[in-house]
Structure formats: structure tokens, C-alpha cells
């Protein structure tokens, strides 16, 4: 495929280079570059704000918005005849002749300035990729943001997600030639330098206030909630009280996974050690009388570990912890359960994948993984892999990444069967990392398809939550907030009810609005709703809510 990047010579940025390199890695692709006659550089105030953030927050460069002029100017020009695809990244008035044109748009504005305007106005980010091969259905992503108050973080997140969105669109079979409809031409947003400066200085001040709050009150932290109930889960009851277990002054606990062995119940957790600035895998013994033992570390590596997915297969007890910092997915086997484990195999190397969740389905293993791509978070992208056996080679899903969505991507626990349906807990990070857990019904899962329908959500009041599991009557969640000294917490499960359909202005297409919450009835499984708001692997529209938080 002959692909031409149309660039503004005043904005030759690192994320353009990420895209060019990713395109060139695909066999059969020829990547060229066409520079526009004129230039529209980012306003001076934007560049000054980015420099200010580098000084205040200690950024080390390599960001999506950094200039890399020499590397991009080395790309060859397009051939004289027509290319297959033009990717309009500069907003040029005249583009090279092509059968298909892709144009990324950020919050309705062309180019990176749309992200800046969204940051200034405290708006959620929307990334639409307009495609002349399907003019009424732009590809859309929901990028997350590690810190929505910091401009550089929002630029990194949105632009890192724009790259896989473009790659995904190019892999899709459009089924028809370009319609001849030109790419969108929209006004560039304007804003005042004083308002932008006030936004940046206000962010610094608010962060200083939060730091004082941490020093005064100990700050927010993670803990776990647990309860025994053989007869009914939280999803059946609609509301339940959980005992709270926290770490000590030197650590916190999160990501609980229950397991029963020889009549004894255990909860495997991430125990984050402040002194080492990384997580380890620990186990807590719990009893039916409501007592719990002290946490004991069972797996520790030189890198961060979390999300200890423990399961039984072929007469052995296994664990797949999150080890994204080591850029691999590793499998551990219990030598002497629960305290001695050995690293048995590396399931995948060279991928910074988070919260790997296996599922046995249709005669093989499916692995749900949230990868970190370039400078994105690990909260908004979902990729799927399949293997014939637990230690077999992984085959990527044909539509990877199957989702780019901050609300519905990252796994939040083991897939469960409830009410005759297969439900996947996911981290809803629309308003912040660890905001809530949403349950999505898996509607289709195959080599080239994946669809899910959001049906319910866990809420813990003002506390965050991003993990849910249940096994042998032991139900566990984790909690984030001011939980030090908290002994019990009441948590609710509510059904998601769709709003009435509304008319989307982009492309005049119909979409379903954001969900509202309906209280579940005890013993009543979620109704099969959201049938018109499903999230297929290769289909738009997708929308985004960026958010801030901690890993």
C-alpha cells in the first residue's frame, strides 16, 4: 500500500514519526511524505506552557509533541502518480491525489490545537478519524489521560491513541472505493494567552494544595473489601457490606483474587511497598468467622507486579501477574501453595501489557490484555490474543486493538457466568483511574469479531473501585480513597439503562447517549440492554472521556 503523510512543515512532531515507523513495519507498505506550502505552527503560548510544565514537573522529553524535523524530512516524497492513501496531518489546502484520505480531528478541530483547546476549556477529549471511504461513519477513540490537568499529558495520551486508530482504519476492509468526499475543513479554535497561563498556574496551585492534604490527612490509598456469601453475590443482592482490609504504614493492598484450597480461603493481592516504589504479590488468609491474617509476600521481582490472576488448570495452580514494567507476560506455578511459586514460562515477550485475563473459550485460551502504546496510558486500549494451550504461542486478534475506550477496555477481574450470561468486569476510568467497575456481557468472541454490551456497574459511594472477583462464596473488591481506619463499606450494583437515542452531529448518524443508572432488584439478573450501543471490534462510532489517576 502506498501511503503518504501530508504534514505541516512548521509542525513535524514525534507522533508523526511514530505513525510513519509503524506504517513502514507493515509488509508491503511504502511510506512517503508531502509537505504543505505554508505553515500553521502552534501558538507561542502553547510552546511556552509546555516548557513551563517541563520545568515544574520534571518531564524528560520524548513526548508526542516534540519536534523531530530531521527524521521526517528524510521520508521520500510521493510518486508522481496517485497514492493509495493520504493521511492529512497538516490541514493543507491541496493534498496529493489518492483513492482514500484519512483526517484525524481532535474535539472537532484539525490538528493538535484541538487538544489544547479541550485542555483549556476542561473538555473531555474526542478523537475522530474521518475517512473518505466511509464518510458517514468516522472512526472514533476514547483516549485516557494520566493527568487531565497537565497539557503535555493530554497531548501524549490523545496523540498516542490516534496512531493505533489510524493503523486500525487502514487494516479495515472498507468494501468500496473512496466516495470523493473531501476531508473535513473546520475552523481552528482560538484562545487568549492570559487564560491559558491562568489555567496552567491554577493547576500548579491545585496540585500543591493536594500535596498539603496528603501530608495532613495521609492522602488517599488502596485497600480491599471482602465478604462471604455462599447463596448470593453482590450482583444478585444489589447491595452488600464488605469488610475492609488495608496495608500498614509501609504499603497498600489492591487487585484482590480469591482462591480456596483444601478447605482454606485465600486472597491474593498486590502489596505495594512504598520503600521500593513497586508492587509485589502477597497472600492473605481469611476465615468464615470474619477474621483475616496478615499479608505475606509470595512473589517479588525487580520490577512492579500486580493483578495476581490465580487459577487452576490441568491439576496445577497457576498465576499470571501483571508485569508490564518488564515488557512481558509471565506464567508462575505454585510449588508449595500458597507461599512458594516458580516462574514457569514467558507467555509473551516485548509487550507492555497490563492485567492479562485468560478465558477458556471454544477449545482454546483467549487472553484479554491492555497494552501501553507509545506515550498512552494503559487504561484505554484492549487487545485480544488466542492460544491453543496455556503455554502455546499467542495469535493476535484480527481487529487488534479491539477497543480504544477509557470506559470499557482494561480488565477488572476474571470473566464470570451470571444469569446465563458471560460477563467481563472492566475498569470504568471515564472520571478517574479506578472510578468504578462495569460489567459487560460478551456477545461475540471469535478470530475476527468481538462485541460486548455494558449491563451493570459497581459503586462504592465516594470510593473508587477497579477490581471484582468471586470464588467459592468469597467475594472481593478493591477500594480507593480515604480508607485508613475504615472497617466496613457498603457497595451497590446497579443496572445500566440507556438514554433515548440522540442525533450525532458528525456525519448525521444516530448514536445512543451515555447510560444512566437504574437500581437492580435483589435476585434479578441484568436485562439484555444496550443492544444498539454495543462496542464491536472494527466499528465506529467510539467516543472518549479522558481522565486522571495513578497506575
PyMOL commands that set and color helices and strands:
alter all, ss='L'
color gray80, all
select helices_A, chain A and resi 14-24+44-57+69-73+113-120+132-134+151-171+193-217+234-237+324-326+506-508
alter helices_A, ss='H'
color red, helices_A
select strands_A, chain A and resi 2-7+30-35+83-88+98-106+109-110+127-131+139-141+221-228+239-245+251-261+264-273+278-286+296-299+306-313+316-322+328-336+340-349+353-361+364-371+381-387+395-396+403-404+416-418+421-428+436-445+450-459+468-471+474-481+488-497+502-504+509-511+516-519
alter strands_A, ss='S'
color yellow, strands_A
deselect
rebuild
show_as cartoon
